[in-house]
């Protein structure tokens, strides 16, 4: 039976396609449109991105058909002709209540913002072209009679604060475990603290950069990979220096085991806090 299955699988292979993991996103908050009915979309510099594409001239592959909700809105967006030749990719949202537009699956890299007001049959388009600047790019669009004024609104202050909290919690955890392992001599403790500051600052800054540019899946992958590297580096450093600098003899295995346990504990704490306080991690 097993031989038959293997033979058939080789003779008649089937291609499997999978699309997993988070994708880049664009989120735009609108101000100045309270109480108004409006729809928003992004005009793309390219004809397609992921599953989204401009409508063909013969009308094939249309995402809306007659009788669908918002079909009339869809037709107005299709009829819109951008002066710079940017394309409507058949994706739009009613932002009247939320005042927020979210494109969370393959948004365009270069784009313009287009708003449609059905009650007035009127369009407002951004004159400038904007670019997705991070894995999750946030913008705030201020709308007035003068048009659209758009600015980046990524929470850099919050990210810096969460980075500092992660570093402090990690170092405190690993220093507490150092005491449990009996590394209480002042010279040893200072050395462990210095090594932890260097490795944890470097690790967490690198992870923040990875998360900013590549998202949560890359963050998790490199979190595990870099933690393994940190354990190896710290174990080697501790075995070379702690046994030499200590007043009391230290077994060869002890510094390496400490590095493993301390980093495993801080890693577990980080994952736990990521669920409890997602805004911090």
C-alpha positions as CSV (number, residue, x, y, z in Angstrom):
1,X,0.0,0.0,0.0
2,X,2.8,2.4,1.0
3,X,4.8,1.6,-2.1
4,X,1.7,2.2,-4.3
5,X,1.0,5.6,-2.7
6,X,4.6,6.7,-3.2
7,X,4.6,5.5,-6.8
8,X,1.4,7.3,-7.6
9,X,2.6,10.5,-5.9
10,X,5.8,10.5,-8.0
11,X,3.9,9.7,-11.3
12,X,1.1,12.2,-10.7
13,X,2.5,15.2,-8.7
14,X,0.0,17.8,-7.6
15,X,1.2,21.4,-7.1
16,X,0.1,22.9,-3.7
17,X,-0.1,26.6,-3.3
18,X,-0.2,28.2,0.1
19,X,-0.4,31.7,1.4
20,X,0.4,32.0,5.0
21,X,1.7,34.5,7.5
22,X,0.8,38.2,7.9
23,X,0.9,40.6,4.9
24,X,1.8,44.3,4.7
25,X,-1.0,46.7,5.5
26,X,-1.9,50.3,5.1
27,X,-4.2,52.0,7.6
28,X,-5.5,55.6,7.1
29,X,-7.4,57.6,9.7
30,X,-9.5,60.5,8.4
31,X,-10.3,63.7,10.2
32,X,-12.6,66.6,9.1
33,X,-15.3,64.3,7.7
34,X,-17.5,63.8,10.7
35,X,-21.2,63.3,9.8
36,X,-20.4,62.8,6.1
37,X,-21.0,59.7,3.9
38,X,-17.9,58.8,1.9
39,X,-16.0,55.9,0.5
40,X,-12.2,55.5,0.2
41,X,-9.8,53.6,-2.0
42,X,-6.1,53.7,-2.9
43,X,-5.1,54.3,-6.5
44,X,-2.1,52.2,-7.4
45,X,0.9,53.0,-9.6
46,X,0.7,49.4,-10.9
47,X,-2.3,47.5,-12.5
48,X,-2.3,44.8,-9.9
49,X,-1.0,43.8,-6.5
50,X,-1.7,40.3,-5.0
51,X,-5.4,39.4,-5.8
52,X,-6.3,43.0,-6.6
53,X,-6.2,44.3,-10.1
54,X,-7.7,47.0,-12.3
55,X,-10.8,46.2,-14.3
56,X,-10.1,45.0,-17.9
57,X,-11.4,46.9,-20.8
58,X,-13.9,44.1,-21.6
59,X,-15.1,44.1,-18.0
60,X,-13.9,40.6,-17.2
61,X,-12.7,39.8,-13.7
62,X,-15.0,42.5,-12.2
63,X,-15.3,42.0,-8.4
64,X,-18.8,43.5,-8.3
65,X,-21.8,42.6,-10.4
66,X,-25.2,44.3,-10.9
67,X,-27.4,43.8,-7.9
68,X,-24.4,43.7,-5.5
69,X,-24.3,46.0,-2.5
70,X,-22.4,49.2,-3.4
71,X,-22.4,48.3,-7.1
72,X,-23.2,51.9,-8.1
73,X,-20.2,53.1,-5.9
74,X,-18.0,50.6,-7.6
75,X,-19.0,51.9,-11.1
76,X,-18.2,55.5,-10.1
77,X,-14.7,54.4,-8.9
78,X,-14.2,52.5,-12.2
79,X,-15.3,55.5,-14.2
80,X,-12.8,57.8,-12.4
81,X,-9.8,58.7,-14.6
82,X,-6.7,59.8,-12.7
83,X,-4.7,62.5,-14.3
84,X,-1.4,60.7,-13.4
85,X,-2.6,57.3,-14.8
86,X,-3.0,55.6,-11.4
87,X,-5.3,52.6,-11.3
88,X,-8.4,51.7,-9.3
89,X,-7.8,48.1,-8.1
90,X,-11.5,47.3,-7.3
91,X,-11.0,47.6,-3.6
92,X,-12.8,50.3,-1.5
93,X,-14.5,50.8,1.9
94,X,-17.3,52.8,3.4
95,X,-15.5,54.9,6.0
96,X,-18.5,57.0,7.0
97,X,-18.7,55.5,10.5
98,X,-15.2,54.4,11.4
99,X,-13.4,57.2,9.6
100,X,-10.7,54.7,9.0
101,X,-9.6,52.9,5.8
102,X,-7.8,49.5,6.2
103,X,-6.1,47.7,3.3
104,X,-4.6,44.7,5.1
105,X,-3.9,42.3,2.2
106,X,-1.4,43.2,-0.5
107,X,-1.9,47.0,-0.6
108,X,-0.1,48.9,-3.3
109,X,3.5,50.1,-2.7
110,X,3.0,53.5,-4.3
111,X,-0.5,55.1,-4.1
112,X,-2.8,58.1,-4.1
113,X,-5.8,58.4,-1.8
114,X,-9.2,58.8,-3.5
115,X,-12.4,59.7,-1.7
116,X,-16.0,59.6,-3.1
117,X,-19.0,61.4,-1.7
118,X,-22.1,59.8,-3.1
119,X,-24.5,62.4,-1.8
120,X,-22.6,65.1,-3.8
121,X,-21.3,62.8,-6.5
122,X,-17.9,64.3,-5.8
123,X,-14.4,63.0,-5.7
124,X,-11.4,64.2,-3.7
125,X,-8.0,62.9,-4.6
126,X,-4.6,63.4,-3.1
127,X,-2.2,65.4,-5.4
128,X,0.8,63.8,-3.8
129,X,1.9,60.1,-4.2
130,X,2.6,58.2,-1.0
131,X,4.6,55.1,-0.3
132,X,4.2,52.2,2.1
133,X,7.1,52.9,4.5
134,X,6.8,50.0,6.9
135,X,5.3,46.5,7.1
136,X,2.3,48.1,8.8
137,X,2.1,51.7,7.5
138,X,-0.1,54.2,9.3
139,X,-1.3,57.5,8.0
140,X,-3.6,60.3,9.1
141,X,-5.4,62.3,6.4
142,X,-6.8,65.7,7.2
143,X,-9.6,66.6,4.8
144,X,-10.8,70.2,4.2
145,X,-12.0,72.4,1.4
146,X,-8.3,72.7,0.4
147,X,-8.1,69.0,-0.2
148,X,-6.1,66.2,1.5
149,X,-3.2,66.7,3.9
150,X,-1.6,63.4,4.8
151,X,1.1,62.6,7.3
152,X,2.7,59.4,8.7
153,X,1.2,58.4,12.0
154,X,3.3,55.4,13.1
155,X,3.6,55.3,16.9
156,X,7.3,55.7,17.2
157,X,7.0,56.9,20.8
158,X,5.1,53.8,21.8
159,X,7.5,51.5,20.0
160,X,10.5,53.2,21.8
161,X,8.7,52.8,25.1
162,X,7.9,49.1,24.5
163,X,11.5,48.5,23.5
164,X,12.8,50.1,26.7
165,X,10.4,48.0,28.8
166,X,11.4,44.8,27.0
167,X,15.1,45.4,27.6
168,X,14.6,46.3,31.3
169,X,12.4,43.3,32.0
170,X,14.8,41.0,30.2
171,X,17.8,42.2,32.0
172,X,16.1,42.1,35.4
173,X,15.0,38.5,34.8
174,X,18.4,37.3,33.8
175,X,20.1,39.1,36.7
176,X,17.6,37.5,39.2
177,X,18.5,34.1,37.8
178,X,22.2,34.9,38.1
179,X,21.6,35.3,41.9
180,X,19.8,32.0,42.0
181,X,22.8,30.4,40.3
182,X,25.0,31.8,43.0
183,X,26.8,34.5,41.0
184,X,26.7,37.0,43.9
185,X,30.2,38.3,43.9
186,X,30.3,41.9,42.9
187,X,32.8,41.5,40.0
188,X,30.8,38.5,38.6
189,X,27.4,40.3,38.9
190,X,28.7,43.5,37.2
191,X,30.2,41.4,34.4
192,X,26.9,39.5,33.9
193,X,25.0,42.8,33.9
194,X,27.3,44.4,31.3
195,X,27.0,41.4,29.0
196,X,23.2,41.4,29.4
197,X,22.9,45.0,28.6
198,X,25.0,44.6,25.4
199,X,23.3,41.5,24.1
200,X,19.7,42.4,25.1
201,X,19.9,45.9,23.7
202,X,21.3,44.6,20.5
203,X,18.8,41.8,20.3
204,X,15.7,43.9,21.0
205,X,16.8,46.7,18.7
206,X,17.3,44.2,15.9
207,X,13.9,42.6,16.5
208,X,12.2,46.0,16.5
209,X,13.8,46.8,13.1
210,X,12.8,43.4,11.7
211,X,9.2,43.8,13.0
212,X,9.0,47.3,11.5
213,X,10.1,46.3,8.0
214,X,9.0,42.6,7.8
215,X,6.2,42.0,10.3
216,X,5.3,39.6,13.0
217,X,6.1,36.3,11.3
218,X,9.7,37.4,10.5
219,X,9.9,38.8,14.1
220,X,9.0,35.4,15.6
221,X,11.5,33.5,13.3
222,X,14.4,35.8,14.0
223,X,13.4,36.0,17.7
224,X,14.1,32.3,18.0
225,X,17.1,32.4,15.8
226,X,18.8,35.3,17.5
227,X,18.0,34.0,21.0
228,X,19.9,30.8,20.1
229,X,22.8,32.9,18.9
230,X,22.7,35.0,22.1
231,X,22.7,31.8,24.3
232,X,25.8,30.5,22.5
233,X,27.7,33.8,22.7
234,X,26.8,34.4,26.3
235,X,27.7,30.8,27.3
236,X,31.1,31.1,25.7
237,X,31.8,34.5,27.3
238,X,30.7,33.4,30.8
239,X,32.7,30.2,30.6
240,X,35.8,32.2,29.7
241,X,35.5,34.9,32.3
242,X,33.3,33.9,35.2
243,X,35.4,30.9,36.1
244,X,38.5,33.0,35.9
245,X,37.2,36.1,37.8
246,X,35.4,34.3,40.7
247,X,36.9,33.9,44.1
248,X,35.3,30.5,44.5
249,X,35.9,27.7,42.0
250,X,33.0,27.4,39.5
251,X,32.2,24.1,37.6
252,X,32.8,24.2,33.9
253,X,29.1,23.5,33.1
254,X,27.6,26.2,35.4
255,X,28.1,29.4,33.3
256,X,26.8,27.7,30.2
257,X,23.8,26.3,31.9
258,X,23.1,29.7,33.4
259,X,23.1,31.3,29.9
260,X,20.7,28.7,28.7
261,X,18.3,29.0,31.7
262,X,18.4,32.8,31.8
263,X,17.7,33.3,28.2
264,X,15.0,30.6,28.1
265,X,13.3,32.3,31.1
266,X,13.4,35.7,29.4
267,X,12.2,34.3,26.1
268,X,9.3,32.6,27.9
269,X,8.5,35.8,29.8
270,X,8.5,37.7,26.5
271,X,6.1,35.4,24.8
272,X,3.8,35.5,27.9
273,X,3.8,39.2,28.1
274,X,3.1,39.4,24.3
275,X,-0.3,37.8,25.1
276,X,-1.0,39.8,28.2
277,X,0.3,43.2,27.0
278,X,0.2,43.1,23.2
279,X,0.9,46.8,23.0
280,X,4.2,46.4,24.8
281,X,5.5,43.4,22.8
